[in-house]
Amino acid sequence: MPNPPQESLADHSVDGNDPGMQINRRKSLGILGTGLAAGALNPALAASKSKGPKICFFTKMFQDLSFDELANLTAELGVAGAEATIRPGGHIEPEAAPDELPKMVAAMRKRGREITIMASGINSATDKKQRAESVLRAAAKLGVKRYRMSYYRYDPKKPLKPQLANFRSELKELAALNRELGIQALYQNHSGAKYVGAPIWDICDLVEDLPREAVALAFDIRHAAVEGGLAWPLHARRALPLAGAVYVKDYVWDGLKVKNVPLGEGRVERKFFKDFKISKFQGPISLHVEYLHRTDPDVAAKGKAAHVADLATLKKWLKG
């Protein structure tokens, strides 16, 4: 695979506070009304002549690797790219993103790989702690096409409906920034009593009227199965038309707790891939290995072996 031009990647510096580069969000918000969501069908789900979905892997356990080492691992695994952590406590801290992200992207491109998804801590266009605009501007300028958001959380002591209205307003403003920059936010459904998106219906209602190129779902089959039980196919049917990515991992119940396990050893069903034709999904599929911890002294060796095994299962399941 030929490498893209590298002439200035490592020298890019992006200042999201430059007055000349500020977003006219009022104008952007005015065009984000109902009906701009490109219809009920998501183009990412359309059949294609391509070889299938692009596969990447979540890099949380490999954050101690250098950028070159991470790129080498990505190439060795034989996947298209990485879901890299650009967030507090991640591979790159938000304040360092304008300087460090170009180096990571350049290292990946030298091996013919990419940052397929940027895992961020961003929920709001104006989040100063996350340096939201600066990080997104840097990523978009480098050609990163998608980033995973953090999570909206309910306050269980307050009425839910007004909280959803506030989340809707925040998401709409973030969508305006994304559309202006040319980058797509992905909201991952996550199991748990406080998460917006755990019951699927709430986050789908927030996302469906926004432009899909600006905001989409990262549909996580593991979390959907945990929350949906026998009804997980309904979750998938509701969410997949709004999805820009699919997340894959597995689990079992350990009493009242959920325990992460290797793919194929738990309750995530192979029929998800067959019944919903995930092999024809045109967004990326991100493999998450959550049953190992980065505090393990042998995490690098164990992590590579675990990814090789889970990738083999994933590829087998994608064949039907």
C-alpha positions in Angstrom: 0.0 0.0 0.0 1.6 3.3 -1.0 2.1 5.8 1.8 0.2 9.1 1.8 2.4 12.3 1.5 4.1 13.0 4.8 5.5 16.4 4.0 4.3 18.3 7.1 2.3 15.9 9.3 4.7 16.1 12.2 5.0 19.9 11.9 1.3 20.7 12.1 0.2 22.9 15.0 -3.4 23.7 15.4 -4.8 26.4 17.7 -8.5 26.0 18.3 -8.5 29.4 20.0 -7.4 31.3 16.8 -10.2 33.9 16.3 -9.8 33.6 12.6 -10.7 29.9 12.8 -13.7 30.0 15.1 -16.8 28.3 14.0 -19.9 30.2 13.2 -22.1 27.8 15.1 -25.2 29.9 14.9 -25.1 29.5 11.1 -24.3 25.8 11.5 -27.0 25.1 14.0 -29.5 26.7 11.6 -29.0 23.9 9.1 -29.1 21.0 11.6 -32.9 20.6 11.6 -35.1 17.6 11.3 -34.9 15.9 8.0 -31.1 16.3 7.4 -30.4 12.8 8.8 -30.1 11.4 5.3 -33.2 9.3 5.6 -34.0 6.3 7.7 -31.3 4.1 6.1 -27.7 4.5 7.0 -25.3 4.4 4.0 -22.9 2.5 6.2 -25.3 -0.4 6.1 -25.7 -0.5 2.4 -24.3 -3.4 0.4 -21.0 -2.6 -1.4 -18.5 -4.2 -3.8 -15.8 -3.7 -1.1 -14.3 -6.6 0.7 -16.2 -5.9 3.9 -16.0 -3.6 6.9 -12.8 -2.1 8.0 -11.5 -3.6 11.3 -9.6 -1.7 14.0 -8.8 -2.3 17.6 -9.1 -0.4 20.9 -5.6 0.5 22.1 -6.3 1.2 25.8 -4.0 -1.6 27.0 -1.1 -0.5 24.7 -0.8 3.1 25.8 2.7 2.5 27.0 3.9 1.8 23.5 5.6 4.4 21.4 3.8 5.7 18.3 6.1 3.6 16.1 5.5 0.5 18.3 1.8 1.0 18.1 1.9 1.3 14.3 4.0 -1.8 14.1 1.5 -3.7 16.3 -1.4 -2.5 14.1 0.4 -3.8 11.0 1.3 -7.1 12.7 -2.3 -7.7 13.6 -3.3 -7.1 10.0 -6.0 -4.6 10.7 -6.7 -1.3 9.0 -6.1 0.9 12.0 -6.5 1.7 15.7 -9.1 3.2 18.0 -6.5 5.4 19.8 -7.1 7.1 23.2 -6.7 10.9 22.9 -8.2 11.8 26.3 -7.2 12.3 29.9 -5.1 9.4 31.0 -4.9 8.2 27.4 -2.0 7.8 24.9 -2.2 11.5 24.2 -3.6 14.1 26.7 -6.0 16.6 25.2 -3.7 19.6 25.7 -0.9 17.8 23.8 -3.1 16.7 20.9 -2.1 19.5 18.5 1.6 18.6 18.9 1.5 14.8 19.5 -1.4 13.6 17.3 0.4 14.5 14.0 3.3 12.3 15.2 1.0 9.4 15.9 -0.8 9.7 12.5 2.5 9.9 10.7 3.8 6.8 12.4 0.6 4.9 11.5 0.8 6.1 7.9 4.4 4.9 7.5 3.0 1.4 8.1 0.0 2.0 5.8 -2.3 2.2 8.8 -4.6 4.9 10.3 -6.3 6.2 13.3 -9.7 4.8 12.4 -11.4 6.2 15.5 -10.2 8.6 18.1 -11.4 7.7 21.6 -12.0 11.0 23.3 -13.5 12.4 26.5 -15.5 15.0 24.5 -19.3 15.5 25.1 -19.6 19.2 24.4 -18.3 21.6 21.8 -17.3 24.1 24.5 -15.6 21.7 27.0 -12.5 23.5 28.0 -11.2 20.6 30.2 -11.2 18.3 27.2 -9.9 21.1 24.9 -12.8 20.0 22.6 -12.4 22.3 19.7 -8.6 22.2 19.7 -8.5 18.4 19.7 -11.2 18.0 17.1 -9.7 20.7 14.8 -6.3 18.9 15.0 -7.8 15.5 14.3 -9.9 16.7 11.4 -7.0 18.5 9.8 -5.0 15.3 9.9 -7.7 13.3 8.2 -9.1 11.5 11.3 -12.7 10.9 10.3 -14.3 9.7 13.5 -14.1 10.1 17.3 -15.9 8.3 20.1 -17.5 10.6 22.5 -17.6 10.2 26.3 -21.0 9.4 27.9 -24.0 11.4 29.0 -25.0 10.4 32.5 -28.3 10.7 34.2 -28.8 12.1 37.7 -31.2 9.5 39.1 -32.4 12.0 41.7 -33.8 14.3 39.0 -36.5 13.9 36.4 -35.2 12.3 33.3 -37.0 14.2 30.6 -35.4 17.6 31.3 -32.0 16.0 31.4 -32.6 14.5 27.9 -33.5 17.9 26.7 -30.2 19.3 27.9 -28.3 16.4 26.3 -30.1 17.0 23.1 -29.0 20.7 23.1 -25.4 19.8 23.8 -25.4 17.1 21.1 -26.9 19.5 18.5 -24.2 22.1 19.2 -21.5 19.4 19.0 -22.9 18.2 15.7 -22.7 21.7 14.3 -19.0 21.9 15.2 -18.4 18.4 13.7 -20.1 19.2 10.5 -18.1 22.4 10.1 -14.8 20.5 10.7 -15.7 17.4 8.7 -15.5 14.9 11.5 -18.1 12.4 12.9 -18.9 11.8 16.5 -19.7 8.3 17.6 -21.8 7.7 20.7 -21.3 4.2 22.2 -24.2 2.5 24.0 -22.9 1.4 27.4 -24.6 -0.8 30.0 -25.3 0.7 33.4 -28.0 2.4 35.4 -26.7 6.0 34.8 -25.8 5.9 31.1 -27.7 7.6 28.4 -27.8 4.9 25.7 -28.0 1.9 28.0 -31.7 1.4 27.1 -30.8 2.3 23.4 -34.1 4.2 22.8 -33.0 7.4 24.5 -29.8 7.9 22.5 -31.4 6.8 19.3 -34.0 9.5 19.8 -31.3 12.1 20.4 -29.2 11.1 17.3 -31.7 10.3 14.6 -32.6 13.8 13.6 -29.0 15.0 13.3 -26.9 14.6 10.1 -25.3 11.2 10.1 -22.0 12.6 8.9 -21.9 14.7 12.1 -23.2 12.2 14.8 -23.8 8.5 14.7 -23.8 5.5 17.1 -21.0 3.1 17.9 -23.3 0.1 18.4 -21.8 -2.1 21.0 -23.3 -5.6 20.8 -21.9 -6.7 24.2 -23.5 -3.8 26.0 -26.7 -4.2 24.0 -26.9 -7.8 25.0 -26.2 -7.1 28.7 -29.1 -4.5 28.8 -31.4 -6.2 26.2 -31.2 -9.8 27.4 -33.3 -11.8 25.0 -34.4 -8.6 23.4 -31.0 -7.6 22.1 -32.1 -8.1 18.4 -34.6 -5.3 19.0 -31.7 -3.1 20.2 -29.7 -3.9 17.1 -32.7 -3.3 14.8 -33.3 0.1 16.4 -29.7 1.2 16.5 -28.0 -0.1 13.4 -29.6 2.3 10.9 -28.0 5.1 13.0 -24.6 3.4 13.4 -21.3 4.7 12.1 -19.3 1.9 13.8 -19.9 -1.5 15.4 -18.1 -2.5 18.6 -17.3 -6.1 19.4 -16.5 -7.8 22.7 -18.0 -10.6 24.9 -19.2 -11.2 28.4 -20.7 -13.7 30.9 -22.8 -13.2 34.0 -21.0 -13.8 37.2 -23.8 -13.7 39.7 -25.1 -10.2 39.5 -22.0 -8.9 37.9 -20.8 -8.8 34.3 -17.5 -10.4 33.5 -15.6 -9.8 30.2 -14.4 -12.9 28.4 -12.7 -13.7 25.0 -14.9 -13.4 22.0 -16.9 -16.6 21.4 -16.7 -17.7 25.1 -19.6 -15.6 26.3 -23.2 -14.6 25.6 -22.7 -12.5 22.5 -24.3 -14.5 19.8 -22.7 -15.3 16.4 -26.2 -14.9 14.9 -25.8 -11.1 15.4 -23.2 -11.0 12.6 -25.3 -13.3 10.3 -28.8 -12.0 10.9 -27.8 -8.3 10.6 -25.3 -8.9 7.8 -22.5 -7.2 9.6 -20.1 -8.4 6.9 -21.8 -5.8 4.6 -21.6 -3.0 7.2 -19.5 -0.2 5.7 -18.5 1.6 8.8 -15.6 0.3 10.9 -15.7 -2.6 13.3 -13.7 -1.9 16.5 -12.5 -4.9 18.5 -12.3 -4.3 22.3 -10.4 -6.8 24.5 -11.6 -5.8 27.9 -10.8 -9.0 29.8 -7.1 -8.0 30.3 -5.9 -5.0 32.3 -3.1 -2.7 31.4 -1.8 -3.0 35.0 -0.7 -6.6 34.2 3.1 -6.7 33.9 2.8 -9.0 30.8 0.0 -7.0 29.2 1.9 -6.4 26.0 2.5 -10.0 25.2 -0.8 -11.2 26.5 -2.6 -8.4 24.8 -1.2 -9.2 21.4 -2.1 -12.9 21.7 -5.6 -12.0 22.9 -6.1 -9.7 20.0 -4.9 -12.3 17.5 -7.3 -14.9 19.0 -10.3 -12.6 19.1 -9.6 -11.3 15.6 -9.6 -14.8 14.3 -13.0 -15.4 15.9 -14.3 -12.1 14.6 -13.2 -12.8 11.0 -14.8 -16.3 11.2 -18.1 -14.8 12.4 -18.1 -12.2 9.7 -18.0 -15.0 7.1 -21.5 -16.1 8.4 
